[in-house]
Amino acid sequence: MIVFLGGSYAHFPKKVIVSIYMNFEINILIVEDLLTTRLFLRRTLKKLGYFNVVLAEDGRAALEELKRKSFDLIISDWHMPNMDGLDLFKELTKDPKLRDIPFLLITAEKEREKVVEAVAAGIKEYIVKPVKPESLGNKIKEVVFGGA
């Protein structure tokens, strides 16, 4: 955090002030098959102060990204072609290097049976679509920073 000693920071554009105070240095992997949703999530995360964001279009692409780089959080859609979010989560739990990465499942599923299926697989955190920026920000703080 930057502290201004004397003077005012009122002359700085709002964007600069936000980025000064809200730059969370964590690496986030977004896994989503719909391009518009991937871009919406990345834009939302940047507004929340998360700038280190990598995009993957499905679970298989996410596994390739995880070979290249380490991540502090994975945000994944449930329903995708090739490998869905639940199958991606199951693959991660098999790998000792990846199993402890916080995983946030985004889903349109509201049916109790589907939620039970996800919880039974080990999913601890999920958000139901449509994703609201404030809810996403709060959930990330809870999952990654322990509610900080």
C-alpha positions in Angstrom: 0.0 0.0 0.0 1.2 3.5 -0.8 0.7 6.2 1.8 0.7 9.8 0.7 2.4 12.1 3.1 1.1 15.6 2.9 -0.8 16.8 -0.1 -3.8 15.2 -1.8 -4.2 12.4 -4.3 -7.4 14.0 -5.6 -5.7 14.9 -8.8 -5.0 11.2 -9.7 -7.6 9.5 -12.0 -9.8 7.1 -10.1 -8.3 4.2 -12.0 -4.8 5.0 -10.8 -6.0 5.2 -7.2 -7.9 1.9 -7.4 -4.9 0.1 -8.9 -2.6 1.5 -6.3 -4.7 0.2 -3.4 -6.1 -3.0 -5.0 -3.4 -5.0 -6.7 -3.7 -8.5 -5.4 -0.6 -10.4 -6.6 -2.1 -13.8 -7.2 -2.3 -15.9 -10.3 -5.8 -16.9 -11.4 -6.8 -19.4 -14.0 -10.3 -18.9 -15.5 -11.7 -22.0 -17.2 -14.8 -21.2 -19.3 -15.8 -22.4 -22.8 -17.8 -19.3 -23.7 -15.5 -16.5 -24.9 -17.8 -13.7 -23.8 -18.0 -15.1 -20.3 -14.2 -15.6 -20.1 -13.7 -12.0 -21.1 -16.4 -10.8 -18.7 -14.7 -12.7 -15.8 -11.2 -11.3 -16.7 -12.6 -7.8 -17.0 -14.4 -8.2 -13.6 -11.3 -9.5 -11.9 -9.2 -6.6 -13.2 -11.8 -4.2 -11.8 -11.5 -6.1 -8.5 -7.7 -5.7 -8.5 -6.7 -9.1 -9.9 -4.4 -8.5 -12.9 -2.6 -11.9 -13.3 -5.3 -13.8 -15.1 -4.9 -16.6 -17.6 -7.8 -17.9 -19.7 -8.5 -21.5 -20.8 -11.4 -22.7 -22.8 -12.0 -26.1 -21.1 -10.5 -28.5 -18.6 -7.9 -30.0 -21.0 -6.6 -26.5 -21.9 -6.5 -25.7 -18.1 -4.4 -28.8 -17.4 -1.9 -27.6 -20.1 -1.8 -24.1 -18.5 -1.1 -25.7 -15.1 2.0 -27.4 -16.6 3.3 -24.0 -17.6 2.6 -21.9 -14.6 1.5 -22.1 -11.0 -1.8 -20.6 -9.9 -3.2 -19.4 -6.6 -6.9 -19.9 -7.7 -8.8 -21.7 -10.4 -12.3 -20.4 -11.3 -14.0 -22.9 -13.5 -17.4 -23.3 -15.3 -19.0 -26.7 -14.7 -20.4 -27.5 -18.2 -17.8 -27.4 -21.0 -16.8 -29.6 -23.9 -13.8 -31.9 -23.8 -13.4 -31.8 -20.0 -15.9 -30.1 -17.7 -15.2 -28.3 -14.5 -16.1 -31.2 -12.2 -13.8 -33.6 -14.2 -11.1 -31.0 -14.1 -11.4 -30.8 -10.3 -11.3 -34.6 -10.0 -8.1 -34.6 -12.1 -6.5 -31.9 -9.9 -7.2 -33.9 -6.7 -5.2 -36.8 -8.1 -2.0 -34.6 -8.4 -0.3 -33.8 -5.1 1.1 -30.6 -6.7 -2.3 -29.3 -7.8 -4.8 -30.7 -5.3 -4.4 -27.8 -2.8 -5.1 -25.0 -5.3 -8.3 -23.2 -4.3 -11.0 -24.1 -6.8 -14.2 -22.1 -7.4 -16.9 -23.7 -9.5 -19.2 -21.5 -11.4 -22.5 -23.1 -12.4 -26.0 -22.5 -13.6 -27.0 -25.6 -11.7 -29.5 -24.8 -9.0 -30.9 -28.3 -8.6 -30.2 -29.8 -5.3 -29.0 -33.1 -6.9 -26.3 -31.3 -8.9 -25.1 -29.4 -6.0 -24.9 -32.6 -3.9 -23.0 -34.2 -6.8 -20.4 -31.4 -6.7 -20.1 -31.5 -3.0 -19.7 -35.2 -3.0 -16.8 -34.8 -5.5 -15.1 -32.5 -3.0 -16.1 -29.1 -4.3 -16.2 -26.7 -1.4 -16.9 -23.4 -3.1 -19.2 -22.5 -5.9 -21.1 -19.6 -7.3 -24.4 -19.8 -9.2 -24.7 -17.9 -12.5 -25.2 -15.1 -13.2 -22.0 -14.0 -11.5 -22.2 -10.7 -9.7 -18.9 -8.8 -9.4 -19.3 -8.2 -5.7 -20.2 -11.8 -5.0 -17.2 -13.0 -7.0 -14.9 -10.6 -5.1 -16.2 -11.7 -1.7 -15.9 -15.4 -2.7 -12.3 -14.9 -3.8 -11.4 -13.2 -0.6 -13.0 -16.0 1.4 -11.3 -18.8 -0.7 -7.9 -17.4 -1.2 -7.4 -15.0 1.7 -9.6 -16.6 4.4 -12.2 -13.9 4.3 -9.7 -11.0 4.6 
